[in-house]
Amino acid sequence: MTELDHHYWMNRAIELARLCPVVEGAFSVGAVIVADGAEISTGYSRESDPKEHAEEAALGKLDAADPRLVRATLYSTLEPCSERATKTRLPCTDRILRAGIPVVVIAWREPSTFVVNCVGVEKLQQAGVTVIELPELAAAAMSMNRHLDLS
């Protein structure tokens, strides 16, 4: 995919993040899964469950054996989590690795607001996933999270 494609799909994820119910204790994140140049699934934080993450919502709409996943790109407005406050739920990095998605594109890295040291990018890269960061879209991806401490 080209840089323009990455920007198009990240802007789609940012639109989804704006749909999140705003809460004090969680980020508002949007996610889009693209395969063969087409959107195959979307999700956003708290879409159908108060503890649901965007990547979790998008992956949950697809069959785990969907053959498109191994050639897909996942766009997430925020670095996928490597640790969950809700310990009974699988972190999004683990979900992405289980799905076999080879490319993940993010707008910004998770700050230490809720998890002191998120290592989602590092965990994905160590498993062979290509991670692309689009810092030029970080401000737009952060905009719906300004009620939180983002330092």
Residue pairs with C-beta under 8 A, 6 or more apart in sequence:
1 9
1 34
1 37
1 73
5 37
6 75
6 105
6 132
6 134
7 134
7 137
9 32
9 34
9 39
9 73
9 75
9 105
10 75
10 77
10 105
10 107
10 134
10 137
10 141
11 137
11 140
12 30
12 32
12 39
12 42
12 75
13 30
13 31
13 32
13 42
13 54
13 75
13 76
13 77
13 107
13 141
14 30
14 77
14 107
14 137
14 140
14 141
15 30
16 30
16 31
16 32
16 42
16 43
16 44
16 54
16 77
17 28
17 29
17 30
17 44
17 45
17 54
17 77
17 141
17 144
18 28
18 30
18 144
19 30
19 44
19 47
20 28
20 29
20 30
20 44
20 45
20 46
20 47
20 54
20 144
21 46
22 28
22 144
22 147
23 46
23 50
24 147
24 148
25 114
26 45
26 46
26 114
27 45
27 78
27 110
27 113
27 114
27 145
27 148
28 44
28 45
28 144
28 145
29 44
29 45
29 53
29 54
29 55
29 76
29 77
29 78
30 42
30 43
30 44
30 45
30 54
30 76
30 77
31 42
31 43
31 44
31 54
31 55
31 57
31 58
31 74
31 75
31 76
31 77
32 39
32 41
32 42
32 58
32 74
32 75
33 39
33 40
33 41
33 42
33 58
33 59
33 62
33 69
33 72
33 73
33 74
33 75
33 101
34 40
34 72
34 73
34 74
34 75
35 68
35 69
35 71
35 72
35 73
36 68
36 71
40 62
40 66
40 68
40 72
41 58
41 59
41 61
41 62
42 57
42 58
42 61
43 52
43 53
43 54
43 55
43 56
43 57
43 58
43 59
43 60
43 61
44 54
44 57
45 52
45 53
45 54
45 57
46 52
47 54
47 57
48 57
51 86
51 89
52 60
53 81
53 84
53 89
53 92
54 76
54 77
54 78
54 92
55 74
55 76
55 80
55 92
55 95
55 96
56 89
56 90
56 92
56 95
58 74
59 95
59 96
59 99
62 68
62 69
62 99
64 98
64 99
69 99
69 100
69 101
70 100
70 101
70 102
71 102
72 99
72 101
72 102
72 103
73 101
73 102
73 103
73 104
73 105
74 80
74 96
74 101
74 103
74 104
74 105
75 104
75 105
75 106
76 92
76 104
76 105
76 106
76 107
77 106
77 107
77 108
77 141
78 106
78 107
78 108
78 109
78 110
78 141
79 106
79 108
79 109
79 110
79 118
79 120
79 121
80 91
80 92
80 93
80 95
80 96
80 104
80 106
80 120
80 124
81 91
81 92
81 93
81 110
81 115
81 118
81 120
82 91
82 93
82 115
82 118
82 119
82 120
82 122
82 123
83 91
83 115
83 118
84 90
84 91
85 114
85 115
90 98
91 120
92 120
93 120
93 123
93 124
96 104
96 124
96 129
97 123
97 124
97 127
97 129
101 129
102 128
102 129
102 130
103 129
103 130
103 131
103 132
104 124
104 129
104 130
104 131
104 132
105 131
105 132
105 133
105 134
106 121
106 131
106 132
106 133
106 134
107 133
107 134
107 135
107 137
107 138
107 140
107 141
107 142
108 133
108 135
108 138
108 141
108 142
109 118
109 121
109 133
110 118
110 120
111 149
111 150
111 151
112 118
112 151
113 148
113 149
113 150
121 131
121 133
124 131
125 131
142 150
